[in-house]
């Protein structure tokens, strides 16, 4: 295999991994915001105001 193809496939792999991490970050943020809204959101006792 020549180096160009190997480098290109490595770039694709690292890009795919990066996209996967982005996806996980979004998912974790979404779950965390759901947990925050469920348990720690503003209510009568603890408002943001
Ligand atoms: Zn990204």
mmCIF file of the protein (N, C-alpha, C, O) and its ligand, coordinates in Angstrom:
data_MODEL
# 
_entry.id   MODEL 
# 
loop_
_entity.id 
_entity.type 
_entity.pdbx_number_of_molecules 
1 polymer     1 
2 non-polymer 1 
# 
_entity_poly.entity_id                      1 
_entity_poly.type                           'polypeptide(L)' 
_entity_poly.nstd_linkage                   no 
_entity_poly.nstd_monomer                   no 
_entity_poly.pdbx_seq_one_letter_code       
;(UNK)(UNK)(UNK)(UNK)(UNK)(UNK)(UNK)(UNK)(UNK)(UNK)(UNK)(UNK)(UNK)(UNK)(UNK)(UNK)
(UNK)(UNK)(UNK)(UNK)(UNK)(UNK)(UNK)(UNK)(UNK)(UNK)(UNK)(UNK)(UNK)(UNK)(UNK)(UNK)
(UNK)(UNK)(UNK)(UNK)(UNK)(UNK)(UNK)(UNK)(UNK)(UNK)(UNK)(UNK)(UNK)(UNK)(UNK)(UNK)
(UNK)
;
_entity_poly.pdbx_seq_one_letter_code_can   XXXXXXXXXXXXXXXXXXXXXXXXXXXXXXXXXXXXXXXXXXXXXXXXX 
_entity_poly.pdbx_strand_id                 A 
# 
loop_
_entity_poly_seq.entity_id 
_entity_poly_seq.num 
_entity_poly_seq.mon_id 
_entity_poly_seq.hetero 
1 1  UNK n 
1 2  UNK n 
1 3  UNK n 
1 4  UNK n 
1 5  UNK n 
1 6  UNK n 
1 7  UNK n 
1 8  UNK n 
1 9  UNK n 
1 10 UNK n 
1 11 UNK n 
1 12 UNK n 
1 13 UNK n 
1 14 UNK n 
1 15 UNK n 
1 16 UNK n 
1 17 UNK n 
1 18 UNK n 
1 19 UNK n 
1 20 UNK n 
1 21 UNK n 
1 22 UNK n 
1 23 UNK n 
1 24 UNK n 
1 25 UNK n 
1 26 UNK n 
1 27 UNK n 
1 28 UNK n 
1 29 UNK n 
1 30 UNK n 
1 31 UNK n 
1 32 UNK n 
1 33 UNK n 
1 34 UNK n 
1 35 UNK n 
1 36 UNK n 
1 37 UNK n 
1 38 UNK n 
1 39 UNK n 
1 40 UNK n 
1 41 UNK n 
1 42 UNK n 
1 43 UNK n 
1 44 UNK n 
1 45 UNK n 
1 46 UNK n 
1 47 UNK n 
1 48 UNK n 
1 49 UNK n 
# 
loop_
_struct_asym.id 
_struct_asym.entity_id 
A 1 
B 2 
# 
loop_
_chem_comp.id 
_chem_comp.type 
_chem_comp.mon_nstd_flag 
UNK 'L-peptide linking' . 
ZN  non-polymer         . 
# 
_pdbx_entity_nonpoly.entity_id   2 
_pdbx_entity_nonpoly.name        ? 
_pdbx_entity_nonpoly.comp_id     ZN 
# 
_pdbx_nonpoly_scheme.asym_id         B 
_pdbx_nonpoly_scheme.entity_id       2 
_pdbx_nonpoly_scheme.mon_id          ZN 
_pdbx_nonpoly_scheme.ndb_seq_num     1 
_pdbx_nonpoly_scheme.pdb_seq_num     101 
_pdbx_nonpoly_scheme.auth_seq_num    101 
_pdbx_nonpoly_scheme.pdb_mon_id      ZN 
_pdbx_nonpoly_scheme.auth_mon_id     ZN 
_pdbx_nonpoly_scheme.pdb_strand_id   A 
_pdbx_nonpoly_scheme.pdb_ins_code    . 
# 
loop_
_atom_site.group_PDB 
_atom_site.id 
_atom_site.type_symbol 
_atom_site.label_atom_id 
_atom_site.label_alt_id 
_atom_site.label_comp_id 
_atom_site.label_asym_id 
_atom_site.label_entity_id 
_atom_site.label_seq_id 
_atom_site.pdbx_PDB_ins_code 
_atom_site.Cartn_x 
_atom_site.Cartn_y 
_atom_site.Cartn_z 
_atom_site.occupancy 
_atom_site.B_iso_or_equiv 
_atom_site.pdbx_formal_charge 
_atom_site.auth_seq_id 
_atom_site.auth_comp_id 
_atom_site.auth_asym_id 
_atom_site.auth_atom_id 
_atom_site.pdbx_PDB_model_num 
ATOM   1   N  N  . UNK A 1 1  ? 0.848   -1.194 0.000  1.00 0.00 ? 1   UNK A N  1 
ATOM   2   C  CA . UNK A 1 1  ? 0.000   0.000  0.000  1.00 0.00 ? 1   UNK A CA 1 
ATOM   3   C  C  . UNK A 1 1  ? 0.890   1.254  0.000  1.00 0.00 ? 1   UNK A C  1 
ATOM   4   O  O  . UNK A 1 1  ? 1.873   1.316  0.738  1.00 0.00 ? 1   UNK A O  1 
ATOM   5   N  N  . UNK A 1 2  ? 0.548   2.237  -0.818 1.00 0.00 ? 2   UNK A N  1 
ATOM   6   C  CA . UNK A 1 2  ? 1.396   3.445  -0.828 1.00 0.00 ? 2   UNK A CA 1 
ATOM   7   C  C  . UNK A 1 2  ? 0.997   4.403  0.308  1.00 0.00 ? 2   UNK A C  1 
ATOM   8   O  O  . UNK A 1 2  ? -0.092  4.335  0.879  1.00 0.00 ? 2   UNK A O  1 
ATOM   9   N  N  . UNK A 1 3  ? 1.943   5.286  0.591  1.00 0.00 ? 3   UNK A N  1 
ATOM   10  C  CA . UNK A 1 3  ? 1.759   6.146  1.753  1.00 0.00 ? 3   UNK A CA 1 
ATOM   11  C  C  . UNK A 1 3  ? 0.568   7.101  1.623  1.00 0.00 ? 3   UNK A C  1 
ATOM   12  O  O  . UNK A 1 3  ? -0.091  7.435  2.608  1.00 0.00 ? 3   UNK A O  1 
ATOM   13  N  N  . UNK A 1 4  ? 0.309   7.532  0.383  1.00 0.00 ? 4   UNK A N  1 
ATOM   14  C  CA . UNK A 1 4  ? -0.810  8.450  0.169  1.00 0.00 ? 4   UNK A CA 1 
ATOM   15  C  C  . UNK A 1 4  ? -2.134  7.812  0.562  1.00 0.00 ? 4   UNK A C  1 
ATOM   16  O  O  . UNK A 1 4  ? -2.946  8.430  1.250  1.00 0.00 ? 4   UNK A O  1 
ATOM   17  N  N  . UNK A 1 5  ? -2.351  6.578  0.128  1.00 0.00 ? 5   UNK A N  1 
ATOM   18  C  CA . UNK A 1 5  ? -3.586  5.867  0.467  1.00 0.00 ? 5   UNK A CA 1 
ATOM   19  C  C  . UNK A 1 5  ? -3.655  5.627  1.971  1.00 0.00 ? 5   UNK A C  1 
ATOM   20  O  O  . UNK A 1 5  ? -4.708  5.793  2.587  1.00 0.00 ? 5   UNK A O  1 
ATOM   21  N  N  . UNK A 1 6  ? -2.518  5.233  2.562  1.00 0.00 ? 6   UNK A N  1 
ATOM   22  C  CA . UNK A 1 6  ? -2.492  4.969  4.012  1.00 0.00 ? 6   UNK A CA 1 
ATOM   23  C  C  . UNK A 1 6  ? -2.788  6.245  4.808  1.00 0.00 ? 6   UNK A C  1 
ATOM   24  O  O  . UNK A 1 6  ? -3.561  6.226  5.766  1.00 0.00 ? 6   UNK A O  1 
ATOM   25  N  N  . UNK A 1 7  ? -2.165  7.347  4.398  1.00 0.00 ? 7   UNK A N  1 
ATOM   26  C  CA . UNK A 1 7  ? -2.404  8.624  5.081  1.00 0.00 ? 7   UNK A CA 1 
ATOM   27  C  C  . UNK A 1 7  ? -3.852  9.059  4.918  1.00 0.00 ? 7   UNK A C  1 
ATOM   28  O  O  . UNK A 1 7  ? -4.470  9.576  5.848  1.00 0.00 ? 7   UNK A O  1 
ATOM   29  N  N  . UNK A 1 8  ? -4.380  8.839  3.720  1.00 0.00 ? 8   UNK A N  1 
ATOM   30  C  CA . UNK A 1 8  ? -5.769  9.225  3.466  1.00 0.00 ? 8   UNK A CA 1 
ATOM   31  C  C  . UNK A 1 8  ? -6.736  8.405  4.318  1.00 0.00 ? 8   UNK A C  1 
ATOM   32  O  O  . UNK A 1 8  ? -7.695  8.942  4.873  1.00 0.00 ? 8   UNK A O  1 
ATOM   33  N  N  . UNK A 1 9  ? -6.479  7.112  4.416  1.00 0.00 ? 9   UNK A N  1 
ATOM   34  C  CA . UNK A 1 9  ? -7.380  6.279  5.216  1.00 0.00 ? 9   UNK A CA 1 
ATOM   35  C  C  . UNK A 1 9  ? -7.243  6.613  6.696  1.00 0.00 ? 9   UNK A C  1 
ATOM   36  O  O  . UNK A 1 9  ? -8.218  6.546  7.445  1.00 0.00 ? 9   UNK A O  1 
ATOM   37  N  N  . UNK A 1 10 ? -6.020  6.978  7.122  1.00 0.00 ? 10  UNK A N  1 
ATOM   38  C  CA . UNK A 1 10 ? -5.825  7.413  8.516  1.00 0.00 ? 10  UNK A CA 1 
ATOM   39  C  C  . UNK A 1 10 ? -6.599  8.700  8.789  1.00 0.00 ? 10  UNK A C  1 
ATOM   40  O  O  . UNK A 1 10 ? -7.215  8.857  9.843  1.00 0.00 ? 10  UNK A O  1 
ATOM   41  N  N  . UNK A 1 11 ? -6.559  9.628  7.811  1.00 0.00 ? 11  UNK A N  1 
ATOM   42  C  CA . UNK A 1 11 ? -7.317  10.874 7.952  1.00 0.00 ? 11  UNK A CA 1 
ATOM   43  C  C  . UNK A 1 11 ? -8.812  10.592 8.033  1.00 0.00 ? 11  UNK A C  1 
ATOM   44  O  O  . UNK A 1 11 ? -9.523  11.193 8.838  1.00 0.00 ? 11  UNK A O  1 
ATOM   45  N  N  . UNK A 1 12 ? -9.280  9.677  7.197  1.00 0.00 ? 12  UNK A N  1 
ATOM   46  C  CA . UNK A 1 12 ? -10.701 9.310  7.236  1.00 0.00 ? 12  UNK A CA 1 
ATOM   47  C  C  . UNK A 1 12 ? -11.077 8.685  8.582  1.00 0.00 ? 12  UNK A C  1 
ATOM   48  O  O  . UNK A 1 12 ? -12.126 8.980  9.155  1.00 0.00 ? 12  UNK A O  1 
ATOM   49  N  N  . UNK A 1 13 ? -10.187 7.813  9.068  1.00 0.00 ? 13  UNK A N  1 
ATOM   50  C  CA . UNK A 1 13 ? -10.424 7.166  10.361 1.00 0.00 ? 13  UNK A CA 1 
ATOM   51  C  C  . UNK A 1 13 ? -10.477 8.183  11.490 1.00 0.00 ? 13  UNK A C  1 
ATOM   52  O  O  . UNK A 1 13 ? -11.377 8.147  12.329 1.00 0.00 ? 13  UNK A O  1 
ATOM   53  N  N  . UNK A 1 14 ? -9.487  9.107  11.504 1.00 0.00 ? 14  UNK A N  1 
ATOM   54  C  CA . UNK A 1 14 ? -9.465  10.093 12.584 1.00 0.00 ? 14  UNK A CA 1 
ATOM   55  C  C  . UNK A 1 14 ? -10.625 11.066 12.458 1.00 0.00 ? 14  UNK A C  1 
ATOM   56  O  O  . UNK A 1 14 ? -11.140 11.561 13.461 1.00 0.00 ? 14  UNK A O  1 
ATOM   57  N  N  . UNK A 1 15 ? -11.038 11.341 11.221 1.00 0.00 ? 15  UNK A N  1 
ATOM   58  C  CA . UNK A 1 15 ? -12.201 12.203 11.038 1.00 0.00 ? 15  UNK A CA 1 
ATOM   59  C  C  . UNK A 1 15 ? -13.475 11.501 11.527 1.00 0.00 ? 15  UNK A C  1 
ATOM   60  O  O  . UNK A 1 15 ? -14.330 12.111 12.169 1.00 0.00 ? 15  UNK A O  1 
ATOM   61  N  N  . UNK A 1 16 ? -13.578 10.226 11.212 1.00 0.00 ? 16  UNK A N  1 
ATOM   62  C  CA . UNK A 1 16 ? -14.740 9.467  11.678 1.00 0.00 ? 16  UNK A CA 1 
ATOM   63  C  C  . UNK A 1 16 ? -14.773 9.423  13.205 1.00 0.00 ? 16  UNK A C  1 
ATOM   64  O  O  . UNK A 1 16 ? -15.832 9.561  13.817 1.00 0.00 ? 16  UNK A O  1 
ATOM   65  N  N  . UNK A 1 17 ? -13.599 9.230  13.812 1.00 0.00 ? 17  UNK A N  1 
ATOM   66  C  CA . UNK A 1 17 ? -13.506 9.209  15.278 1.00 0.00 ? 17  UNK A CA 1 
ATOM   67  C  C  . UNK A 1 17 ? -13.891 10.553 15.864 1.00 0.00 ? 17  UNK A C  1 
ATOM   68  O  O  . UNK A 1 17 ? -14.598 10.633 16.868 1.00 0.00 ? 17  UNK A O  1 
ATOM   69  N  N  . UNK A 1 18 ? -13.409 11.619 15.213 1.00 0.00 ? 18  UNK A N  1 
ATOM   70  C  CA . UNK A 1 18 ? -13.745 12.978 15.640 1.00 0.00 ? 18  UNK A CA 1 
ATOM   71  C  C  . UNK A 1 18 ? -15.257 13.217 15.562 1.00 0.00 ? 18  UNK A C  1 
ATOM   72  O  O  . UNK A 1 18 ? -15.861 13.761 16.487 1.00 0.00 ? 18  UNK A O  1 
ATOM   73  N  N  . UNK A 1 19 ? -15.850 12.801 14.446 1.00 0.00 ? 19  UNK A N  1 
ATOM   74  C  CA . UNK A 1 19 ? -17.298 12.945 14.303 1.00 0.00 ? 19  UNK A CA 1 
ATOM   75  C  C  . UNK A 1 19 ? -18.036 12.161 15.384 1.00 0.00 ? 19  UNK A C  1 
ATOM   76  O  O  . UNK A 1 19 ? -19.038 12.623 15.928 1.00 0.00 ? 19  UNK A O  1 
ATOM   77  N  N  . UNK A 1 20 ? -17.524 10.971 15.686 1.00 0.00 ? 20  UNK A N  1 
ATOM   78  C  CA . UNK A 1 20 ? -18.119 10.129 16.722 1.00 0.00 ? 20  UNK A CA 1 
ATOM   79  C  C  . UNK A 1 20 ? -18.044 10.837 18.082 1.00 0.00 ? 20  UNK A C  1 
ATOM   80  O  O  . UNK A 1 20 ? -19.006 10.820 18.850 1.00 0.00 ? 20  UNK A O  1 
ATOM   81  N  N  . UNK A 1 21 ? -16.899 11.456 18.371 1.00 0.00 ? 21  UNK A N  1 
ATOM   82  C  CA . UNK A 1 21 ? -16.744 12.205 19.631 1.00 0.00 ? 21  UNK A CA 1 
ATOM   83  C  C  . UNK A 1 21 ? -17.696 13.393 19.692 1.00 0.00 ? 21  UNK A C  1 
ATOM   84  O  O  . UNK A 1 21 ? -18.292 13.673 20.732 1.00 0.00 ? 21  UNK A O  1 
ATOM   85  N  N  . UNK A 1 22 ? -17.832 14.097 18.548 1.00 0.00 ? 22  UNK A N  1 
ATOM   86  C  CA . UNK A 1 22 ? -18.776 15.213 18.495 1.00 0.00 ? 22  UNK A CA 1 
ATOM   87  C  C  . UNK A 1 22 ? -20.186 14.726 18.815 1.00 0.00 ? 22  UNK A C  1 
ATOM   88  O  O  . UNK A 1 22 ? -20.931 15.344 19.576 1.00 0.00 ? 22  UNK A O  1 
ATOM   89  N  N  . UNK A 1 23 ? -20.519 13.596 18.202 1.00 0.00 ? 23  UNK A N  1 
ATOM   90  C  CA . UNK A 1 23 ? -21.850 13.012 18.388 1.00 0.00 ? 23  UNK A CA 1 
ATOM   91  C  C  . UNK A 1 23 ? -22.054 12.662 19.859 1.00 0.00 ? 23  UNK A C  1 
ATOM   92  O  O  . UNK A 1 23 ? -23.108 12.942 20.429 1.00 0.00 ? 23  UNK A O  1 
ATOM   93  N  N  . UNK A 1 24 ? -21.035 12.045 20.475 1.00 0.00 ? 24  UNK A N  1 
ATOM   94  C  CA . UNK A 1 24 ? -21.110 11.678 21.894 1.00 0.00 ? 24  UNK A CA 1 
ATOM   95  C  C  . UNK A 1 24 ? -21.242 12.926 22.766 1.00 0.00 ? 24  UNK A C  1 
ATOM   96  O  O  . UNK A 1 24 ? -22.004 12.937 23.732 1.00 0.00 ? 24  UNK A O  1 
ATOM   97  N  N  . UNK A 1 25 ? -20.497 13.975 22.421 1.00 0.00 ? 25  UNK A N  1 
ATOM   98  C  CA . UNK A 1 25 ? -20.574 15.225 23.173 1.00 0.00 ? 25  UNK A CA 1 
ATOM   99  C  C  . UNK A 1 25 ? -21.965 15.813 23.134 1.00 0.00 ? 25  UNK A C  1 
ATOM   100 O  O  . UNK A 1 25 ? -22.489 16.262 24.154 1.00 0.00 ? 25  UNK A O  1 
ATOM   101 N  N  . UNK A 1 26 ? -22.568 15.811 21.947 1.00 0.00 ? 26  UNK A N  1 
ATOM   102 C  CA . UNK A 1 26 ? -23.930 16.311 21.797 1.00 0.00 ? 26  UNK A CA 1 
ATOM   103 C  C  . UNK A 1 26 ? -24.898 15.458 22.615 1.00 0.00 ? 26  UNK A C  1 
ATOM   104 O  O  . UNK A 1 26 ? -25.777 15.973 23.307 1.00 0.00 ? 26  UNK A O  1 
ATOM   105 N  N  . UNK A 1 27 ? -24.713 14.140 22.517 1.00 0.00 ? 27  UNK A N  1 
ATOM   106 C  CA . UNK A 1 27 ? -25.604 13.214 23.231 1.00 0.00 ? 27  UNK A CA 1 
ATOM   107 C  C  . UNK A 1 27 ? -25.475 13.392 24.741 1.00 0.00 ? 27  UNK A C  1 
ATOM   108 O  O  . UNK A 1 27 ? -26.479 13.453 25.451 1.00 0.00 ? 27  UNK A O  1 
ATOM   109 N  N  . UNK A 1 28 ? -24.245 13.475 25.227 1.00 0.00 ? 28  UNK A N  1 
ATOM   110 C  CA . UNK A 1 28 ? -24.006 13.656 26.665 1.00 0.00 ? 28  UNK A CA 1 
ATOM   111 C  C  . UNK A 1 28 ? -24.575 14.997 27.130 1.00 0.00 ? 28  UNK A C  1 
ATOM   112 O  O  . UNK A 1 28 ? -25.201 15.076 28.187 1.00 0.00 ? 28  UNK A O  1 
ATOM   113 N  N  . UNK A 1 29 ? -24.359 16.047 26.343 1.00 0.00 ? 29  UNK A N  1 
ATOM   114 C  CA . UNK A 1 29 ? -24.912 17.356 26.678 1.00 0.00 ? 29  UNK A CA 1 
ATOM   115 C  C  . UNK A 1 29 ? -26.427 17.332 26.734 1.00 0.00 ? 29  UNK A C  1 
ATOM   116 O  O  . UNK A 1 29 ? -27.042 17.941 27.609 1.00 0.00 ? 29  UNK A O  1 
ATOM   117 N  N  . UNK A 1 30 ? -27.018 16.620 25.789 1.00 0.00 ? 30  UNK A N  1 
ATOM   118 C  CA . UNK A 1 30 ? -28.477 16.523 25.722 1.00 0.00 ? 30  UNK A CA 1 
ATOM   119 C  C  . UNK A 1 30 ? -29.015 15.765 26.927 1.00 0.00 ? 30  UNK A C  1 
ATOM   120 O  O  . UNK A 1 30 ? -29.990 16.192 27.546 1.00 0.00 ? 30  UNK A O  1 
ATOM   121 N  N  . UNK A 1 31 ? -28.386 14.643 27.263 1.00 0.00 ? 31  UNK A N  1 
ATOM   122 C  CA . UNK A 1 31 ? -28.798 13.854 28.433 1.00 0.00 ? 31  UNK A CA 1 
ATOM   123 C  C  . UNK A 1 31 ? -28.597 14.677 29.708 1.00 0.00 ? 31  UNK A C  1 
ATOM   124 O  O  . UNK A 1 31 ? -29.472 14.724 30.572 1.00 0.00 ? 31  UNK A O  1 
ATOM   125 N  N  . UNK A 1 32 ? -27.427 15.325 29.814 1.00 0.00 ? 32  UNK A N  1 
ATOM   126 C  CA . UNK A 1 32 ? -27.134 16.134 31.002 1.00 0.00 ? 32  UNK A CA 1 
ATOM   127 C  C  . UNK A 1 32 ? -28.151 17.260 31.161 1.00 0.00 ? 32  UNK A C  1 
ATOM   128 O  O  . UNK A 1 32 ? -28.610 17.524 32.272 1.00 0.00 ? 32  UNK A O  1 
ATOM   129 N  N  . UNK A 1 33 ? -28.505 17.923 30.068 1.00 0.00 ? 33  UNK A N  1 
ATOM   130 C  CA . UNK A 1 33 ? -29.487 19.006 30.175 1.00 0.00 ? 33  UNK A CA 1 
ATOM   131 C  C  . UNK A 1 33 ? -30.847 18.455 30.572 1.00 0.00 ? 33  UNK A C  1 
ATOM   132 O  O  . UNK A 1 33 ? -31.602 19.124 31.279 1.00 0.00 ? 33  UNK A O  1 
ATOM   133 N  N  . UNK A 1 34 ? -31.167 17.255 30.132 1.00 0.00 ? 34  UNK A N  1 
ATOM   134 C  CA . UNK A 1 34 ? -32.412 16.600 30.548 1.00 0.00 ? 34  UNK A CA 1 
ATOM   135 C  C  . UNK A 1 34 ? -32.413 16.310 32.028 1.00 0.00 ? 34  UNK A C  1 
ATOM   136 O  O  . UNK A 1 34 ? -33.412 16.526 32.714 1.00 0.00 ? 34  UNK A O  1 
ATOM   137 N  N  . UNK A 1 35 ? -31.263 15.806 32.533 1.00 0.00 ? 35  UNK A N  1 
ATOM   138 C  CA . UNK A 1 35 ? -31.129 15.524 33.969 1.00 0.00 ? 35  UNK A CA 1 
ATOM   139 C  C  . UNK A 1 35 ? -31.210 16.825 34.766 1.00 0.00 ? 35  UNK A C  1 
ATOM   140 O  O  . UNK A 1 35 ? -31.880 16.887 35.797 1.00 0.00 ? 35  UNK A O  1 
ATOM   141 N  N  . UNK A 1 36 ? -30.530 17.857 34.288 1.00 0.00 ? 36  UNK A N  1 
ATOM   142 C  CA . UNK A 1 36 ? -30.545 19.156 34.974 1.00 0.00 ? 36  UNK A CA 1 
ATOM   143 C  C  . UNK A 1 36 ? -31.963 19.710 35.030 1.00 0.00 ? 36  UNK A C  1 
ATOM   144 O  O  . UNK A 1 36 ? -32.402 20.198 36.072 1.00 0.00 ? 36  UNK A O  1 
ATOM   145 N  N  . UNK A 1 37 ? -32.672 19.636 33.923 1.00 0.00 ? 37  UNK A N  1 
ATOM   146 C  CA . UNK A 1 37 ? -34.038 20.144 33.911 1.00 0.00 ? 37  UNK A CA 1 
ATOM   147 C  C  . UNK A 1 37 ? -34.945 19.315 34.808 1.00 0.00 ? 37  UNK A C  1 
ATOM   148 O  O  . UNK A 1 37 ? -35.856 19.851 35.439 1.00 0.00 ? 37  UNK A O  1 
ATOM   149 N  N  . UNK A 1 38 ? -34.699 18.009 34.868 1.00 0.00 ? 38  UNK A N  1 
ATOM   150 C  CA . UNK A 1 38 ? -35.541 17.135 35.676 1.00 0.00 ? 38  UNK A CA 1 
ATOM   151 C  C  . UNK A 1 38 ? -35.309 17.367 37.163 1.00 0.00 ? 38  UNK A C  1 
ATOM   152 O  O  . UNK A 1 38 ? -36.268 17.455 37.931 1.00 0.00 ? 38  UNK A O  1 
ATOM   153 N  N  . UNK A 1 39 ? -34.040 17.467 37.582 1.00 0.00 ? 39  UNK A N  1 
ATOM   154 C  CA . UNK A 1 39 ? -33.713 17.467 39.002 1.00 0.00 ? 39  UNK A CA 1 
ATOM   155 C  C  . UNK A 1 39 ? -33.283 18.828 39.551 1.00 0.00 ? 39  UNK A C  1 
ATOM   156 O  O  . UNK A 1 39 ? -33.503 19.103 40.731 1.00 0.00 ? 39  UNK A O  1 
ATOM   157 N  N  . UNK A 1 40 ? -32.689 19.669 38.743 1.00 0.00 ? 40  UNK A N  1 
ATOM   158 C  CA . UNK A 1 40 ? -32.051 20.881 39.242 1.00 0.00 ? 40  UNK A CA 1 
ATOM   159 C  C  . UNK A 1 40 ? -32.581 22.149 38.579 1.00 0.00 ? 40  UNK A C  1 
ATOM   160 O  O  . UNK A 1 40 ? -32.020 23.228 38.775 1.00 0.00 ? 40  UNK A O  1 
ATOM   161 N  N  . UNK A 1 41 ? -33.623 22.037 37.819 1.00 0.00 ? 41  UNK A N  1 
ATOM   162 C  CA . UNK A 1 41 ? -34.158 23.203 37.138 1.00 0.00 ? 41  UNK A CA 1 
ATOM   163 C  C  . UNK A 1 41 ? -34.820 24.158 38.098 1.00 0.00 ? 41  UNK A C  1 
ATOM   164 O  O  . UNK A 1 41 ? -35.005 23.834 39.271 1.00 0.00 ? 41  UNK A O  1 
ATOM   165 N  N  . UNK A 1 42 ? -35.178 25.328 37.620 1.00 0.00 ? 42  UNK A N  1 
ATOM   166 C  CA . UNK A 1 42 ? -35.834 26.295 38.495 1.00 0.00 ? 42  UNK A CA 1 
ATOM   167 C  C  . UNK A 1 42 ? -37.181 25.785 38.975 1.00 0.00 ? 42  UNK A C  1 
ATOM   168 O  O  . UNK A 1 42 ? -37.946 25.205 38.203 1.00 0.00 ? 42  UNK A O  1 
ATOM   169 N  N  . UNK A 1 43 ? -37.464 25.998 40.228 1.00 0.00 ? 43  UNK A N  1 
ATOM   170 C  CA . UNK A 1 43 ? -38.778 25.668 40.782 1.00 0.00 ? 43  UNK A CA 1 
ATOM   171 C  C  . UNK A 1 43 ? -39.118 26.744 41.804 1.00 0.00 ? 43  UNK A C  1 
ATOM   172 O  O  . UNK A 1 43 ? -38.456 27.781 41.843 1.00 0.00 ? 43  UNK A O  1 
ATOM   173 N  N  . UNK A 1 44 ? -40.110 26.526 42.613 1.00 0.00 ? 44  UNK A N  1 
ATOM   174 C  CA . UNK A 1 44 ? -40.545 27.544 43.563 1.00 0.00 ? 44  UNK A CA 1 
ATOM   175 C  C  . UNK A 1 44 ? -39.428 27.876 44.566 1.00 0.00 ? 44  UNK A C  1 
ATOM   176 O  O  . UNK A 1 44 ? -39.235 29.041 44.915 1.00 0.00 ? 44  UNK A O  1 
ATOM   177 N  N  . UNK A 1 45 ? -38.714 26.881 45.014 1.00 0.00 ? 45  UNK A N  1 
ATOM   178 C  CA . UNK A 1 45 ? -37.634 27.093 45.983 1.00 0.00 ? 45  UNK A CA 1 
ATOM   179 C  C  . UNK A 1 45 ? -36.379 27.684 45.356 1.00 0.00 ? 45  UNK A C  1 
ATOM   180 O  O  . UNK A 1 45 ? -35.783 28.616 45.896 1.00 0.00 ? 45  UNK A O  1 
ATOM   181 N  N  . UNK A 1 46 ? -35.977 27.125 44.197 1.00 0.00 ? 46  UNK A N  1 
ATOM   182 C  CA . UNK A 1 46 ? -34.718 27.529 43.575 1.00 0.00 ? 46  UNK A CA 1 
ATOM   183 C  C  . UNK A 1 46 ? -34.966 28.034 42.162 1.00 0.00 ? 46  UNK A C  1 
ATOM   184 O  O  . UNK A 1 46 ? -34.873 27.273 41.199 1.00 0.00 ? 46  UNK A O  1 
ATOM   185 N  N  . UNK A 1 47 ? -35.270 29.269 42.045 1.00 0.00 ? 47  UNK A N  1 
ATOM   186 C  CA . UNK A 1 47 ? -35.446 29.860 40.715 1.00 0.00 ? 47  UNK A CA 1 
ATOM   187 C  C  . UNK A 1 47 ? -34.111 30.379 40.232 1.00 0.00 ? 47  UNK A C  1 
ATOM   188 O  O  . UNK A 1 47 ? -33.162 30.479 41.010 1.00 0.00 ? 47  UNK A O  1 
ATOM   189 N  N  . UNK A 1 48 ? -34.029 30.709 38.963 1.00 0.00 ? 48  UNK A N  1 
ATOM   190 C  CA . UNK A 1 48 ? -32.819 31.344 38.462 1.00 0.00 ? 48  UNK A CA 1 
ATOM   191 C  C  . UNK A 1 48 ? -32.803 32.839 38.792 1.00 0.00 ? 48  UNK A C  1 
ATOM   192 O  O  . UNK A 1 48 ? -31.760 33.479 38.654 1.00 0.00 ? 48  UNK A O  1 
ATOM   193 N  N  . UNK A 1 49 ? -33.914 33.400 39.218 1.00 0.00 ? 49  UNK A N  1 
ATOM   194 C  CA . UNK A 1 49 ? -34.002 34.832 39.442 1.00 0.00 ? 49  UNK A CA 1 
ATOM   195 C  C  . UNK A 1 49 ? -33.466 35.327 40.746 1.00 0.00 ? 49  UNK A C  1 
ATOM   196 O  O  . UNK A 1 49 ? -33.503 36.528 41.013 1.00 0.00 ? 49  UNK A O  1 
HETATM 197 ZN ZN . ZN  B 2 .  ? -16.067 18.413 15.605 1.00 0.00 ? 101 ZN  A ZN 1 
# 
